[in-house]
Amino acid sequence: MQATAFTFDPATRAGSVLLDDGTPVPFDAAAFDAGGLLLLRPGQRVRIRTEGAGEARRVVFVTLQTFPDPTAADGVNDR
């Protein structure tokens, strides 16, 4: 799934993304660390993986679109 980085705090490595429909979804340091990034700037397009639905939805992986998702079936796109 794709999204746009919305907020990011380098001290806590947590922030939020905006889905294409404008819905904000937070991510924690574990989701940021899973993507292998060093920094994230608001406005960057990112690839995310989520778990849960509705109010319980959370981002569990965030990285740049050009970086692979090692757990994806094809190593690039998450399903």
All heavy atoms as a GROMACS GRO file, in nm:
protein
  588
    1MET      N    1   0.086  -0.117   0.000
    1MET     CA    2   0.000   0.000   0.000
    1MET      C    3   0.090   0.123   0.000
    1MET      O    4   0.196   0.123   0.060
    1MET     CB    5  -0.088  -0.002   0.125
    1MET     CG    6  -0.178   0.116   0.141
    1MET     SD    7  -0.275   0.114   0.294
    1MET     CE    8  -0.364  -0.038   0.276
    2GLN      N    9   0.047   0.228  -0.066
    2GLN     CA   10   0.123   0.352  -0.071
    2GLN      C   11   0.056   0.458   0.016
    2GLN      O   12  -0.066   0.455   0.036
    2GLN     CB   13   0.133   0.402  -0.214
    2GLN     CG   14   0.210   0.308  -0.303
    2GLN     CD   15   0.214   0.361  -0.445
    2GLN    OE1   16   0.191   0.478  -0.471
    2GLN    NE2   17   0.244   0.273  -0.538
    3ALA      N   18   0.136   0.552   0.064
    3ALA     CA   19   0.087   0.661   0.145
    3ALA      C   20   0.184   0.778   0.132
    3ALA      O   21   0.286   0.767   0.064
    3ALA     CB   22   0.074   0.618   0.291
    4THR      N   23   0.153   0.886   0.201
    4THR     CA   24   0.241   1.003   0.204
    4THR      C   25   0.279   1.029   0.349
    4THR      O   26   0.192   1.032   0.437
    4THR     CB   27   0.168   1.126   0.147
    4THR    OG1   28   0.128   1.096   0.013
    4THR    CG2   29   0.258   1.248   0.147
    5ALA      N   30   0.410   1.047   0.373
    5ALA     CA   31   0.455   1.080   0.508
    5ALA      C   32   0.390   1.212   0.549
    5ALA      O   33   0.389   1.309   0.473
    5ALA     CB   34   0.606   1.091   0.511
    6PHE      N   35   0.334   1.216   0.670
    6PHE     CA   36   0.266   1.334   0.718
    6PHE      C   37   0.343   1.400   0.831
    6PHE      O   38   0.372   1.518   0.828
    6PHE     CB   39   0.124   1.297   0.759
    6PHE     CG   40   0.038   1.414   0.801
    6PHE    CD1   41   0.024   1.525   0.719
    6PHE    CD2   42  -0.031   1.412   0.920
    6PHE    CE1   43  -0.055   1.632   0.757
    6PHE    CE2   44  -0.111   1.518   0.959
    6PHE     CZ   45  -0.122   1.628   0.877
    7THR      N   46   0.375   1.322   0.934
    7THR     CA   47   0.455   1.373   1.046
    7THR      C   48   0.566   1.273   1.075
    7THR      O   49   0.554   1.154   1.046
    7THR     CB   50   0.372   1.392   1.173
    7THR    OG1   51   0.322   1.264   1.216
    7THR    CG2   52   0.255   1.487   1.150
    8PHE      N   53   0.675   1.323   1.133
    8PHE     CA   54   0.784   1.236   1.177
    8PHE      C   55   0.865   1.308   1.282
    8PHE      O   56   0.902   1.424   1.265
    8PHE     CB   57   0.874   1.196   1.061
    8PHE     CG   58   0.989   1.109   1.104
    8PHE    CD1   59   0.967   0.980   1.147
    8PHE    CD2   60   1.118   1.157   1.102
    8PHE    CE1   61   1.073   0.900   1.189
    8PHE    CE2   62   1.224   1.078   1.143
    8PHE     CZ   63   1.202   0.949   1.186
    9ASP      N   64   0.891   1.239   1.393
    9ASP     CA   65   0.974   1.292   1.501
    9ASP      C   66   1.102   1.209   1.506
    9ASP      O   67   1.098   1.092   1.545
    9ASP     CB   68   0.900   1.283   1.634
    9ASP     CG   69   0.981   1.336   1.751
    9ASP    OD1   70   1.101   1.362   1.736
    9ASP    OD2   71   0.922   1.349   1.860
   10PRO      N   72   1.216   1.264   1.465
   10PRO     CA   73   1.339   1.186   1.464
   10PRO      C   74   1.383   1.138   1.603
   10PRO      O   75   1.451   1.036   1.615
   10PRO     CB   76   1.443   1.279   1.403
   10PRO     CG   77   1.378   1.408   1.376
   10PRO     CD   78   1.233   1.397   1.412
   11ALA      N   79   1.343   1.207   1.707
   11ALA     CA   80   1.381   1.167   1.842
   11ALA      C   81   1.312   1.037   1.884
   11ALA      O   82   1.373   0.950   1.946
   11ALA     CB   83   1.350   1.278   1.941
   12THR      N   84   1.185   1.023   1.848
   12THR     CA   85   1.110   0.902   1.885
   12THR      C   86   1.098   0.803   1.770
   12THR      O   87   1.057   0.690   1.791
   12THR     CB   88   0.968   0.939   1.930
   12THR    OG1   89   0.898   0.998   1.820
   12THR    CG2   90   0.970   1.034   2.048
   13ARG      N   91   1.132   0.848   1.648
   13ARG     CA   92   1.120   0.768   1.525
   13ARG      C   93   0.974   0.726   1.499
   13ARG      O   94   0.948   0.627   1.435
   13ARG     CB   95   1.213   0.646   1.527
   13ARG     CG   96   1.359   0.686   1.536
   13ARG     CD   97   1.456   0.572   1.531
   13ARG     NE   98   1.417   0.446   1.591
   13ARG     CZ   99   1.418   0.417   1.721
   13ARG    NH1  100   1.455   0.508   1.807
   13ARG    NH2  101   1.383   0.298   1.764
   14ALA      N  102   0.880   0.804   1.548
   14ALA     CA  103   0.738   0.777   1.527
   14ALA      C  104   0.677   0.892   1.448
   14ALA      O  105   0.734   1.000   1.440
   14ALA     CB  106   0.667   0.762   1.662
   15GLY      N  107   0.561   0.866   1.391
   15GLY     CA  108   0.494   0.971   1.315
   15GLY      C  109   0.362   0.920   1.259
   15GLY      O  110   0.299   0.831   1.317
   16SER      N  111   0.325   0.974   1.144
   16SER     CA  112   0.201   0.932   1.081
   16SER      C  113   0.213   0.946   0.930
   16SER      O  114   0.298   1.020   0.880
   16SER     CB  115   0.082   1.014   1.132
   16SER     OG  116   0.098   1.150   1.097
   17VAL      N  117   0.128   0.874   0.861
   17VAL     CA  118   0.118   0.883   0.715
   17VAL      C  119  -0.026   0.918   0.680
   17VAL      O  120  -0.118   0.898   0.761
   17VAL     CB  121   0.158   0.751   0.646
   17VAL    CG1  122   0.303   0.717   0.675
   17VAL    CG2  123   0.067   0.636   0.686
   18LEU      N  124  -0.044   0.970   0.561
   18LEU     CA  125  -0.178   0.994   0.509
   18LEU      C  126  -0.203   0.894   0.397
   18LEU      O  127  -0.124   0.884   0.302
   18LEU     CB  128  -0.190   1.135   0.452
   18LEU     CG  129  -0.189   1.250   0.550
   18LEU    CD1  130  -0.194   1.383   0.475
   18LEU    CD2  131  -0.303   1.240   0.649
   19LEU      N  132  -0.312   0.819   0.409
   19LEU     CA  133  -0.352   0.731   0.301
   19LEU      C  134  -0.401   0.818   0.185
   19LEU      O  135  -0.427   0.937   0.202
   19LEU     CB  136  -0.462   0.636   0.348
   19LEU     CG  137  -0.427   0.548   0.468
   19LEU    CD1  138  -0.545   0.457   0.501
   19LEU    CD2  139  -0.302   0.467   0.441
   20ASP      N  140  -0.417   0.759   0.068
   20ASP     CA  141  -0.459   0.837  -0.048
   20ASP      C  142  -0.597   0.899  -0.032
   20ASP      O  143  -0.629   0.997  -0.098
   20ASP     CB  144  -0.452   0.751  -0.174
   20ASP     CG  145  -0.308   0.725  -0.216
   20ASP    OD1  146  -0.217   0.795  -0.168
   20ASP    OD2  147  -0.286   0.634  -0.298
   21ASP      N  148  -0.679   0.845   0.059
   21ASP     CA  149  -0.811   0.905   0.083
   21ASP      C  150  -0.806   1.014   0.191
   21ASP      O  151  -0.907   1.068   0.231
   21ASP     CB  152  -0.915   0.799   0.119
   21ASP     CG  153  -0.890   0.733   0.254
   21ASP    OD1  154  -0.792   0.768   0.324
   21ASP    OD2  155  -0.969   0.644   0.290
   22GLY      N  156  -0.684   1.046   0.240
   22GLY     CA  157  -0.667   1.150   0.340
   22GLY      C  158  -0.672   1.103   0.483
   22GLY      O  159  -0.655   1.183   0.575
   23THR      N  160  -0.691   0.974   0.505
   23THR     CA  161  -0.697   0.920   0.641
   23THR      C  162  -0.557   0.915   0.702
   23THR      O  163  -0.467   0.854   0.646
   23THR     CB  164  -0.754   0.777   0.639
   23THR    OG1  165  -0.882   0.779   0.578
   23THR    CG2  166  -0.765   0.720   0.780
   24PRO      N  167  -0.538   0.977   0.819
   24PRO     CA  168  -0.409   0.966   0.886
   24PRO      C  169  -0.399   0.834   0.963
   24PRO      O  170  -0.496   0.790   1.025
   24PRO     CB  171  -0.408   1.085   0.982
   24PRO     CG  172  -0.552   1.113   1.009
   24PRO     CD  173  -0.629   1.069   0.887
   25VAL      N  174  -0.283   0.772   0.955
   25VAL     CA  175  -0.258   0.647   1.027
   25VAL      C  176  -0.122   0.660   1.094
   25VAL      O  177  -0.022   0.687   1.027
   25VAL     CB  178  -0.260   0.525   0.934
   25VAL    CG1  179  -0.240   0.396   1.012
   25VAL    CG2  180  -0.390   0.519   0.854
   26PRO      N  181  -0.115   0.642   1.227
   26PRO     CA  182   0.013   0.657   1.296
   26PRO      C  183   0.104   0.536   1.278
   26PRO      O  184   0.059   0.426   1.247
   26PRO     CB  185  -0.029   0.670   1.443
   26PRO     CG  186  -0.158   0.596   1.452
   26PRO     CD  187  -0.225   0.613   1.318
   27PHE      N  188   0.233   0.561   1.298
   27PHE     CA  189   0.330   0.450   1.305
   27PHE      C  190   0.423   0.475   1.422
   27PHE      O  191   0.444   0.589   1.463
   27PHE     CB  192   0.408   0.432   1.174
   27PHE     CG  193   0.496   0.548   1.134
   27PHE    CD1  194   0.626   0.559   1.183
   27PHE    CD2  195   0.450   0.645   1.047
   27PHE    CE1  196   0.708   0.665   1.145
   27PHE    CE2  197   0.530   0.751   1.008
   27PHE     CZ  198   0.660   0.761   1.058
   28ASP      N  199   0.476   0.366   1.477
   28ASP     CA  200   0.567   0.377   1.591
   28ASP      C  201   0.710   0.349   1.546
   28ASP      O  202   0.736   0.324   1.428
   28ASP     CB  203   0.524   0.284   1.704
   28ASP     CG  204   0.519   0.138   1.664
   28ASP    OD1  205   0.576   0.100   1.558
   28ASP    OD2  206   0.459   0.058   1.738
   29ALA      N  207   0.802   0.354   1.640
   29ALA     CA  208   0.944   0.333   1.608
   29ALA      C  209   0.970   0.196   1.549
   29ALA      O  210   1.053   0.181   1.460
   29ALA     CB  211   1.028   0.354   1.734
   30ALA      N  212   0.897   0.094   1.594
   30ALA     CA  213   0.918  -0.041   1.541
   30ALA      C  214   0.883  -0.047   1.393
   30ALA      O  215   0.956  -0.110   1.314
   30ALA     CB  216   0.834  -0.141   1.620
   31ALA      N  217   0.777   0.019   1.350
   31ALA     CA  218   0.738   0.022   1.209
   31ALA      C  219   0.842   0.098   1.127
   31ALA      O  220   0.878   0.057   1.017
   31ALA     CB  221   0.601   0.085   1.192
   32PHE      N  222   0.892   0.208   1.182
   32PHE     CA  223   0.995   0.285   1.113
   32PHE      C  224   1.124   0.204   1.101
   32PHE      O  225   1.183   0.196   0.993
   32PHE     CB  226   1.021   0.417   1.188
   32PHE     CG  227   1.127   0.502   1.125
   32PHE    CD1  228   1.099   0.578   1.013
   32PHE    CD2  229   1.255   0.505   1.177
   32PHE    CE1  230   1.196   0.656   0.954
   32PHE    CE2  231   1.353   0.583   1.119
   32PHE     CZ  232   1.324   0.658   1.007
   33ASP      N  233   1.166   0.142   1.209
   33ASP     CA  234   1.289   0.063   1.208
   33ASP      C  235   1.281  -0.055   1.113
   33ASP      O  236   1.380  -0.094   1.052
   33ASP     CB  237   1.322   0.014   1.349
   33ASP     CG  238   1.360   0.128   1.443
   33ASP    OD1  239   1.390   0.240   1.395
   33ASP    OD2  240   1.358   0.105   1.566
   34ALA      N  241   1.163  -0.115   1.098
   34ALA     CA  242   1.145  -0.230   1.009
   34ALA      C  243   1.173  -0.194   0.864
   34ALA      O  244   1.213  -0.279   0.785
   34ALA     CB  245   1.003  -0.285   1.023
   35GLY      N  246   1.156  -0.066   0.828
   35GLY     CA  247   1.176  -0.023   0.690
   35GLY      C  248   1.318   0.013   0.654
   35GLY      O  249   1.347   0.040   0.538
   36GLY      N  250   1.408   0.016   0.751
   36GLY     CA  251   1.547   0.044   0.723
   36GLY      C  252   1.579   0.189   0.688
   36GLY      O  253   1.682   0.217   0.627
   37LEU      N  254   1.494   0.281   0.728
   37LEU     CA  255   1.518   0.422   0.698
   37LEU      C  256   1.598   0.489   0.808
   37LEU      O  257   1.602   0.443   0.922
   37LEU     CB  258   1.384   0.495   0.682
   37LEU     CG  259   1.292   0.447   0.571
   37LEU    CD1  260   1.160   0.524   0.575
   37LEU    CD2  261   1.359   0.462   0.436
   38LEU      N  262   1.661   0.601   0.772
   38LEU     CA  263   1.732   0.683   0.869
   38LEU      C  264   1.655   0.809   0.903
   38LEU      O  265   1.668   0.863   1.012
   38LEU     CB  266   1.870   0.722   0.816
   38LEU     CG  267   1.964   0.605   0.784
   38LEU    CD1  268   2.093   0.658   0.724
   38LEU    CD2  269   1.991   0.523   0.907
   39LEU      N  270   1.574   0.857   0.808
   39LEU     CA  271   1.499   0.981   0.824
   39LEU      C  272   1.379   0.976   0.732
   39LEU      O  273   1.380   0.907   0.630
   39LEU     CB  274   1.588   1.100   0.786
   39LEU     CG  275   1.534   1.239   0.806
   39LEU    CD1  276   1.509   1.268   0.955
   39LEU    CD2  277   1.632   1.342   0.752
   40LEU      N  278   1.277   1.050   0.765
   40LEU     CA  279   1.158   1.059   0.682
   40LEU      C  280   1.111   1.203   0.682
   40LEU      O  281   1.098   1.264   0.788
   40LEU     CB  282   1.048   0.967   0.738
   40LEU     CG  283   0.927   0.941   0.653
   40LEU    CD1  284   0.965   0.880   0.518
   40LEU    CD2  285   0.831   0.848   0.725
   41ARG      N  286   1.089   1.259   0.564
   41ARG     CA  287   1.043   1.396   0.552
   41ARG      C  288   0.895   1.400   0.515
   41ARG      O  289   0.852   1.324   0.427
   41ARG     CB  290   1.123   1.470   0.445
   41ARG     CG  291   1.267   1.492   0.484
   41ARG     CD  292   1.339   1.579   0.382
   41ARG     NE  293   1.311   1.543   0.243
   41ARG     CZ  294   1.384   1.460   0.170
   41ARG    NH1  295   1.488   1.400   0.222
   41ARG    NH2  296   1.353   1.436   0.044
   42PRO      N  297   0.816   1.486   0.579
   42PRO     CA  298   0.676   1.501   0.540
   42PRO      C  299   0.665   1.529   0.390
   42PRO      O  300   0.744   1.605   0.334
   42PRO     CB  301   0.627   1.619   0.625
   42PRO     CG  302   0.715   1.613   0.746
   42PRO     CD  303   0.851   1.571   0.693
   43GLY      N  304   0.570   1.463   0.327
   43GLY     CA  305   0.549   1.480   0.184
   43GLY      C  306   0.610   1.368   0.100
   43GLY      O  307   0.576   1.354  -0.017
   44GLN      N  308   0.701   1.289   0.158
   44GLN     CA  309   0.760   1.179   0.083
   44GLN      C  310   0.656   1.070   0.061
   44GLN      O  311   0.578   1.038   0.151
   44GLN     CB  312   0.878   1.118   0.158
   44GLN     CG  313   1.003   1.200   0.152
   44GLN     CD  314   1.118   1.132   0.224
   44GLN    OE1  315   1.109   1.109   0.344
   44GLN    NE2  316   1.223   1.102   0.152
   45ARG      N  317   0.657   1.010  -0.058
   45ARG     CA  318   0.572   0.894  -0.083
   45ARG      C  319   0.641   0.773  -0.023
   45ARG      O  320   0.762   0.755  -0.037
   45ARG     CB  321   0.551   0.873  -0.233
   45ARG     CG  322   0.458   0.975  -0.294
   45ARG     CD  323   0.317   0.966  -0.241
   45ARG     NE  324   0.246   0.853  -0.300
   45ARG     CZ  325   0.124   0.817  -0.267
   45ARG    NH1  326   0.056   0.882  -0.175
   45ARG    NH2  327   0.067   0.715  -0.325
   46VAL      N  328   0.563   0.691   0.046
   46VAL     CA  329   0.617   0.574   0.115
   46VAL      C  330   0.535   0.451   0.084
   46VAL      O  331   0.420   0.459   0.041
   46VAL     CB  332   0.622   0.598   0.268
   46VAL    CG1  333   0.723   0.706   0.304
   46VAL    CG2  334   0.485   0.632   0.324
   47ARG      N  335   0.597   0.338   0.107
   47ARG     CA  336   0.529   0.209   0.099
   47ARG      C  337   0.504   0.167   0.244
   47ARG      O  338   0.593   0.176   0.329
   47ARG     CB  339   0.620   0.105   0.032
   47ARG     CG  340   0.561  -0.034   0.026
   47ARG     CD  341   0.662  -0.140  -0.016
   47ARG     NE  342   0.764  -0.095  -0.108
   47ARG     CZ  343   0.751  -0.093  -0.242
   47ARG    NH1  344   0.638  -0.131  -0.297
   47ARG    NH2  345   0.849  -0.053  -0.319
   48ILE      N  346   0.382   0.123   0.273
   48ILE     CA  347   0.349   0.082   0.409
   48ILE      C  348   0.282  -0.054   0.408
   48ILE      O  349   0.230  -0.099   0.306
   48ILE     CB  350   0.256   0.183   0.480
   48ILE    CG1  351   0.121   0.194   0.408
   48ILE    CG2  352   0.324   0.317   0.494
   48ILE    CD1  353   0.017   0.274   0.486
   49ARG      N  354   0.286  -0.119   0.522
   49ARG     CA  355   0.209  -0.240   0.546
   49ARG      C  356   0.131  -0.213   0.674
   49ARG      O  357   0.187  -0.159   0.771
   49ARG     CB  358   0.302  -0.359   0.564
   49ARG     CG  359   0.235  -0.490   0.548
   49ARG     CD  360   0.328  -0.612   0.540
   49ARG     NE  361   0.469  -0.586   0.522
   49ARG     CZ  362   0.560  -0.598   0.618
   49ARG    NH1  363   0.525  -0.632   0.742
   49ARG    NH2  364   0.688  -0.575   0.593
   50THR      N  365   0.004  -0.249   0.676
   50THR     CA  366  -0.079  -0.223   0.794
   50THR      C  367  -0.136  -0.354   0.848
   50THR      O  368  -0.139  -0.456   0.778
   50THR     CB  369  -0.196  -0.128   0.762
   50THR    OG1  370  -0.280  -0.189   0.664
   50THR    CG2  371  -0.146   0.006   0.712
   51GLU      N  372  -0.181  -0.347   0.972
   51GLU     CA  373  -0.254  -0.456   1.036
   51GLU      C  374  -0.378  -0.397   1.100
   51GLU      O  375  -0.378  -0.281   1.141
   51GLU     CB  376  -0.169  -0.524   1.143
   51GLU     CG  377  -0.055  -0.605   1.089
   51GLU     CD  378   0.025  -0.674   1.201
   51GLU    OE1  379   0.000  -0.646   1.320
   51GLU    OE2  380   0.112  -0.753   1.166
   52GLY      N  381  -0.482  -0.477   1.110
   52GLY     CA  382  -0.605  -0.433   1.175
   52GLY      C  383  -0.694  -0.357   1.078
   52GLY      O  384  -0.663  -0.340   0.961
   53ALA      N  385  -0.806  -0.311   1.130
   53ALA     CA  386  -0.903  -0.237   1.049
   53ALA      C  387  -0.968  -0.130   1.134
   53ALA      O  388  -0.969  -0.138   1.258
   53ALA     CB  389  -1.009  -0.333   0.995
   54GLY      N  390  -1.023  -0.031   1.067
   54GLY     CA  391  -1.092   0.076   1.137
   54GLY      C  392  -1.001   0.149   1.234
   54GLY      O  393  -0.887   0.180   1.203
   55GLU      N  394  -1.053   0.174   1.354
   55GLU     CA  395  -0.975   0.245   1.456
   55GLU      C  396  -0.853   0.166   1.503
   55GLU      O  397  -0.759   0.224   1.556
   55GLU     CB  398  -1.065   0.277   1.576
   55GLU     CG  399  -1.174   0.376   1.546
   55GLU     CD  400  -1.120   0.514   1.514
   55GLU    OE1  401  -1.028   0.560   1.585
   55GLU    OE2  402  -1.170   0.575   1.418
   56ALA      N  403  -0.854   0.034   1.483
   56ALA     CA  404  -0.742  -0.050   1.526
   56ALA      C  405  -0.632  -0.061   1.421
   56ALA      O  406  -0.530  -0.124   1.445
   56ALA     CB  407  -0.794  -0.190   1.561
   57ARG      N  408  -0.652   0.000   1.303
   57ARG     CA  409  -0.550  -0.008   1.197
   57ARG      C  410  -0.424   0.061   1.242
   57ARG      O  411  -0.427   0.170   1.298
   57ARG     CB  412  -0.600   0.056   1.069
   57ARG     CG  413  -0.497   0.040   0.956
   57ARG     CD  414  -0.528   0.118   0.833
   57ARG     NE  415  -0.663   0.102   0.787
   57ARG     CZ  416  -0.707   0.149   0.672
   57ARG    NH1  417  -0.628   0.214   0.592
   57ARG    NH2  418  -0.832   0.132   0.637
   58ARG      N  419  -0.311  -0.006   1.217
   58ARG     CA  420  -0.182   0.055   1.249
   58ARG      C  421  -0.080   0.016   1.144
   58ARG      O  422  -0.089  -0.090   1.082
   58ARG     CB  423  -0.135   0.014   1.388
   58ARG     CG  424  -0.105  -0.132   1.403
   58ARG     CD  425  -0.074  -0.170   1.548
   58ARG     NE  426  -0.028  -0.308   1.555
   58ARG     CZ  427   0.099  -0.344   1.557
   58ARG    NH1  428   0.193  -0.253   1.554
   58ARG    NH2  429   0.133  -0.470   1.563
   59VAL      N  430   0.016   0.103   1.124
   59VAL     CA  431   0.125   0.078   1.031
   59VAL      C  432   0.228  -0.008   1.102
   59VAL      O  433   0.270   0.023   1.214
   59VAL     CB  434   0.188   0.211   0.983
   59VAL    CG1  435   0.310   0.186   0.897
   59VAL    CG2  436   0.085   0.293   0.907
   60VAL      N  437   0.270  -0.118   1.038
   60VAL     CA  438   0.371  -0.206   1.096
   60VAL      C  439   0.500  -0.205   1.017
   60VAL      O  440   0.599  -0.265   1.057
   60VAL     CB  441   0.318  -0.351   1.111
   60VAL    CG1  442   0.203  -0.357   1.209
   60VAL    CG2  443   0.280  -0.409   0.976
   61PHE      N  444   0.501  -0.135   0.902
   61PHE     CA  445   0.619  -0.126   0.817
   61PHE      C  446   0.606   0.000   0.733
   61PHE      O  447   0.501   0.025   0.675
   61PHE     CB  448   0.626  -0.250   0.726
   61PHE     CG  449   0.738  -0.248   0.626
   61PHE    CD1  450   0.864  -0.295   0.660
   61PHE    CD2  451   0.717  -0.202   0.497
   61PHE    CE1  452   0.967  -0.296   0.568
   61PHE    CE2  453   0.819  -0.203   0.404
   61PHE     CZ  454   0.945  -0.250   0.439
   62VAL      N  455   0.712   0.081   0.730
   62VAL     CA  456   0.713   0.200   0.646
   62VAL      C  457   0.852   0.216   0.585
   62VAL      O  458   0.953   0.203   0.655
   62VAL     CB  459   0.670   0.327   0.723
   62VAL    CG1  460   0.762   0.357   0.839
   62VAL    CG2  461   0.662   0.448   0.632
   63THR      N  462   0.857   0.237   0.454
   63THR     CA  463   0.983   0.260   0.385
   63THR      C  464   0.955   0.343   0.261
   63THR      O  465   0.839   0.370   0.228
   63THR     CB  466   1.054   0.127   0.351
   63THR    OG1  467   1.191   0.154   0.318
   63THR    CG2  468   0.986   0.054   0.238
   64LEU      N  469   1.058   0.382   0.190
   64LEU     CA  470   1.040   0.454   0.066
   64LEU      C  471   0.986   0.361  -0.041
   64LEU      O  472   1.010   0.240  -0.037
   64LEU     CB  473   1.172   0.516   0.020
   64LEU     CG  474   1.233   0.619   0.116
   64LEU    CD1  475   1.363   0.673   0.056
   64LEU    CD2  476   1.137   0.731   0.145
   65GLN      N  477   0.918   0.418  -0.139
   65GLN     CA  478   0.860   0.337  -0.246
   65GLN      C  479   0.966   0.256  -0.321
   65GLN      O  480   0.937   0.148  -0.368
   65GLN     CB  481   0.786   0.426  -0.346
   65GLN     CG  482   0.653   0.472  -0.299
   65GLN     CD  483   0.582   0.549  -0.408
   65GLN    OE1  484   0.634   0.646  -0.459
   65GLN    NE2  485   0.466   0.504  -0.443
   66THR      N  486   1.085   0.309  -0.333
   66THR     CA  487   1.189   0.243  -0.410
   66THR      C  488   1.263   0.136  -0.332
   66THR      O  489   1.344   0.064  -0.388
   66THR     CB  490   1.291   0.345  -0.463
   66THR    OG1  491   1.343   0.419  -0.352
   66THR    CG2  492   1.224   0.441  -0.561
   67PHE      N  493   1.238   0.126  -0.202
   67PHE     CA  494   1.303   0.024  -0.119
   67PHE      C  495   1.217  -0.102  -0.118
   67PHE      O  496   1.094  -0.094  -0.115
   67PHE     CB  497   1.322   0.072   0.024
   67PHE     CG  498   1.430   0.175   0.042
   67PHE    CD1  499   1.485   0.245  -0.064
   67PHE    CD2  500   1.477   0.203   0.168
   67PHE    CE1  501   1.583   0.340  -0.045
   67PHE    CE2  502   1.576   0.298   0.189
   67PHE     CZ  503   1.630   0.366   0.082
   68PRO      N  504   1.280  -0.220  -0.115
   68PRO     CA  505   1.202  -0.343  -0.114
   68PRO      C  506   1.137  -0.371   0.022
   68PRO      O  507   1.184  -0.323   0.125
   68PRO     CB  508   1.305  -0.451  -0.147
   68PRO     CG  509   1.434  -0.393  -0.100
   68PRO     CD  510   1.423  -0.244  -0.120
   69ASP      N  511   1.033  -0.450   0.016
   69ASP     CA  512   0.968  -0.501   0.137
   69ASP      C  513   1.012  -0.647   0.145
   69ASP      O  514   0.965  -0.731   0.068
   69ASP     CB  515   0.817  -0.490   0.127
   69ASP     CG  516   0.745  -0.542   0.250
   69ASP    OD1  517   0.807  -0.616   0.330
   69ASP    OD2  518   0.626  -0.513   0.264
   70PRO      N  519   1.103  -0.681   0.236
   70PRO     CA  520   1.158  -0.817   0.240
   70PRO      C  521   1.057  -0.926   0.270
   70PRO      O  522   1.083  -1.043   0.242
   70PRO     CB  523   1.266  -0.810   0.348
   70PRO     CG  524   1.230  -0.691   0.429
   70PRO     CD  525   1.156  -0.597   0.340
   71THR      N  526   0.941  -0.893   0.324
   71THR     CA  527   0.843  -0.996   0.355
   71THR      C  528   0.739  -1.013   0.246
   71THR      O  529   0.655  -1.101   0.254
   71THR     CB  530   0.770  -0.966   0.488
   71THR    OG1  531   0.698  -0.846   0.474
   71THR    CG2  532   0.870  -0.956   0.602
   72ALA      N  533   0.744  -0.928   0.143
   72ALA     CA  534   0.647  -0.937   0.035
   72ALA      C  535   0.678  -1.058  -0.052
   72ALA      O  536   0.793  -1.101  -0.064
   72ALA     CB  537   0.649  -0.811  -0.050
   73ALA      N  538   0.576  -1.110  -0.116
   73ALA     CA  539   0.592  -1.231  -0.200
   73ALA      C  540   0.697  -1.209  -0.309
   73ALA      O  541   0.774  -1.298  -0.340
   73ALA     CB  542   0.458  -1.269  -0.260
   74ASP      N  543   0.698  -1.089  -0.370
   74ASP     CA  544   0.793  -1.064  -0.477
   74ASP      C  545   0.912  -0.979  -0.431
   74ASP      O  546   0.994  -0.940  -0.511
   74ASP     CB  547   0.724  -0.997  -0.596
   74ASP     CG  548   0.661  -0.864  -0.561
   74ASP    OD1  549   0.683  -0.815  -0.448
   74ASP    OD2  550   0.592  -0.809  -0.646
   75GLY      N  551   0.918  -0.948  -0.300
   75GLY     CA  552   1.028  -0.872  -0.247
   75GLY      C  553   1.017  -0.722  -0.271
   75GLY      O  554   1.098  -0.646  -0.223
   76VAL      N  555   0.916  -0.678  -0.346
   76VAL     CA  556   0.901  -0.537  -0.375
   76VAL      C  557   0.766  -0.486  -0.329
   76VAL      O  558   0.756  -0.393  -0.252
   76VAL     CB  559   0.921  -0.507  -0.525
   76VAL    CG1  560   0.896  -0.361  -0.555
   76VAL    CG2  561   1.059  -0.548  -0.569
   77ASN      N  562   0.660  -0.547  -0.377
   77ASN     CA  563   0.525  -0.499  -0.347
   77ASN      C  564   0.466  -0.574  -0.230
   77ASN      O  565   0.476  -0.695  -0.223
   77ASN     CB  566   0.435  -0.517  -0.469
   77ASN     CG  567   0.483  -0.437  -0.586
   77ASN    OD1  568   0.515  -0.321  -0.572
   77ASN    ND2  569   0.493  -0.501  -0.702
   78ASP      N  570   0.403  -0.500  -0.141
   78ASP     CA  571   0.333  -0.568  -0.032
   78ASP      C  572   0.191  -0.597  -0.074
   78ASP      O  573   0.132  -0.530  -0.155
   78ASP     CB  574   0.338  -0.486   0.098
   78ASP     CG  575   0.285  -0.347   0.080
   78ASP    OD1  576   0.269  -0.299  -0.034
   78ASP    OD2  577   0.259  -0.284   0.183
   79ARG      N  578   0.135  -0.700  -0.021
   79ARG     CA  579   0.000  -0.742  -0.056
   79ARG      C  580  -0.089  -0.734   0.065
   79ARG      O  581  -0.053  -0.756   0.172
   79ARG     CB  582   0.000  -0.885  -0.108
   79ARG     CG  583   0.099  -0.905  -0.221
   79ARG     CD  584   0.032  -0.875  -0.354
   79ARG     NE  585   0.125  -0.904  -0.462
   79ARG     CZ  586   0.169  -0.812  -0.544
   79ARG    NH1  587   0.137  -0.688  -0.533
   79ARG    NH2  588   0.249  -0.844  -0.643
   0.00000   0.00000   0.00000
